[in-house]
Amino acid sequence: MADLWNDLKIKIREILITISKLSKYHQISIINFSDAAITECKYKDPNTFDVKTLTFLNGGTSFEKAFAKAYELLNDQQPFLFLPLKKFKKQILFFMSDGRDEIPIKQINRLKLINFEFYAITFLADDPVMKNICTELGGKMQFAENPEKYKKLCIEILENSSIVPKK
């Protein structure tokens, strides 16, 4: 598992480099979760975040705690939507999991009130719970069999999303 984690951190760094090339105004937040959820970085420039600091959390899978933390971050950004610069005009939530859990109904219902795009990338080929969550949030789910595929999917989503200014 340590090798997979290290490879994933390398791919996350490559994704952050891509984000910074797409627009100089992007900020990222990373929530890491297992049976607990922690915010690894909050509203950082993708160029300044050091992925080496990401913590490997050993434990179970708690979608409830992960989505509760996501709600905190996304909701915290909402007041900024009305500023003239509109720094947080569009928000994207990438949800990646290699575990299974129940649908966190309360957290999903709260997230429905926030304007964001939801993408789930799972390392489990068939995940009916994640499919249901995507349906509830109007999101898309894709399967990544390895960290390289995860990176490719994230970059493809970013390049085709509405957060990237069209030329």
C-alpha positions in Angstrom: 0.0 0.0 0.0 2.9 2.4 0.7 4.1 2.1 -2.9 0.6 2.9 -4.2 0.3 5.9 -1.9 3.7 7.2 -3.0 2.8 6.8 -6.7 -0.5 8.5 -6.1 1.2 11.5 -4.4 3.4 11.8 -7.5 0.3 11.8 -9.7 -1.4 14.4 -7.5 1.6 16.7 -7.9 1.3 16.3 -11.7 -2.4 17.2 -11.5 -1.6 20.3 -9.5 1.0 21.4 -12.1 -1.7 21.0 -14.7 -4.2 23.1 -12.6 -1.6 25.9 -12.3 -1.1 25.9 -16.1 -4.8 26.1 -16.8 -5.3 29.3 -14.8 -3.3 31.4 -12.4 -6.4 32.0 -10.2 -7.0 28.4 -9.1 -6.8 27.4 -5.5 -7.0 23.9 -4.1 -8.0 22.2 -0.9 -7.3 18.6 -0.2 -9.2 16.5 2.3 -7.7 13.2 3.2 -9.9 10.5 4.8 -10.2 7.0 6.1 -12.3 6.5 9.2 -11.4 10.1 10.0 -11.2 13.2 7.7 -8.5 15.9 7.8 -7.9 19.0 5.7 -4.4 18.6 4.3 -4.4 22.1 2.7 -6.9 24.8 2.5 -7.2 27.3 -0.4 -3.6 27.0 -1.5 -2.0 27.9 -4.8 -1.4 24.6 -6.6 2.3 25.6 -7.1 2.9 26.0 -3.4 1.5 22.8 -2.0 4.0 20.1 -1.2 2.4 16.7 -1.8 5.1 15.1 0.3 3.3 16.4 3.3 0.2 14.3 2.5 -0.5 11.9 5.3 -1.2 8.2 4.8 -4.3 7.5 6.9 -4.6 3.8 7.7 -8.1 2.7 8.7 -11.6 2.2 7.3 -13.7 4.3 5.0 -16.0 7.0 6.2 -17.9 8.8 3.4 -19.8 10.6 6.1 -16.8 12.3 7.6 -15.2 13.0 4.2 -18.4 14.6 2.8 -18.9 16.6 6.0 -15.4 18.0 5.7 -16.1 18.7 2.0 -19.2 20.6 2.9 -17.2 22.7 5.4 -14.7 23.7 2.7 -17.2 24.3 -0.1 -19.6 26.2 2.2 -16.8 28.3 3.6 -16.0 29.5 0.0 -19.6 30.6 -0.8 -19.3 34.2 0.6 -16.4 34.8 -1.7 -18.6 34.2 -4.8 -20.0 37.7 -4.5 -16.7 39.5 -4.4 -15.8 41.5 -7.5 -12.8 39.2 -8.3 -15.0 36.1 -7.9 -12.0 34.0 -6.9 -14.2 31.0 -6.2 -16.5 31.4 -9.1 -16.6 27.6 -9.8 -15.8 24.8 -7.5 -15.0 21.2 -8.4 -15.0 18.4 -5.9 -12.9 15.3 -6.9 -13.8 12.4 -4.6 -11.4 9.5 -4.7 -11.9 6.3 -2.7 -10.6 2.8 -2.6 -13.2 1.7 -0.1 -16.9 1.2 0.3 -19.3 2.8 2.7 -23.0 3.7 3.1 -24.5 6.8 1.5 -24.2 9.7 3.9 -27.7 11.1 3.3 -27.4 14.1 5.6 -24.1 15.3 4.1 -25.3 14.7 0.5 -28.5 16.7 1.1 -26.4 19.6 2.5 -24.0 19.5 -0.4 -27.0 19.8 -2.9 -27.4 23.4 -1.7 -23.9 24.4 -2.9 -22.9 25.2 -6.5 -20.1 22.9 -7.5 -19.2 20.1 -9.9 -18.8 16.6 -8.5 -16.6 13.9 -9.9 -16.0 10.6 -8.3 -13.0 8.5 -9.2 -13.0 5.2 -7.6 -10.4 2.4 -7.5 -13.3 -0.1 -7.2 -14.7 -1.2 -10.6 -18.3 -1.5 -9.5 -19.4 0.7 -6.7 -23.2 1.1 -6.5 -23.0 3.5 -3.5 -20.8 5.9 -5.3 -23.0 5.6 -8.4 -26.0 6.6 -6.2 -24.0 9.5 -4.7 -23.1 10.8 -8.2 -26.8 10.6 -9.2 -27.8 12.6 -6.1 -25.2 15.3 -6.7 -25.5 15.4 -10.5 -21.9 14.1 -10.8 -20.0 11.7 -12.8 -18.2 8.5 -11.7 -15.2 7.0 -13.4 -13.0 4.0 -12.6 -9.2 4.3 -12.3 -7.3 1.0 -12.1 -4.1 2.7 -11.0 -2.7 6.2 -10.1 -1.7 7.0 -13.7 -5.2 6.5 -14.9 -6.4 8.6 -11.9 -4.1 11.5 -13.1 -5.3 11.2 -16.7 -9.0 11.2 -15.6 -8.5 14.3 -13.4 -6.6 16.2 -16.1 -9.3 15.3 -18.7 -12.0 16.5 -16.3 -10.2 19.8 -15.6 -9.5 20.5 -19.2 -13.1 20.0 -20.1 -14.7 21.7 -17.1 -16.3 25.1 -16.9 -13.5 26.4 -14.6 -11.0 26.6 -17.5 -11.3 29.9 -19.4 -12.2 29.1 -23.1 -9.9 30.8 -25.6 
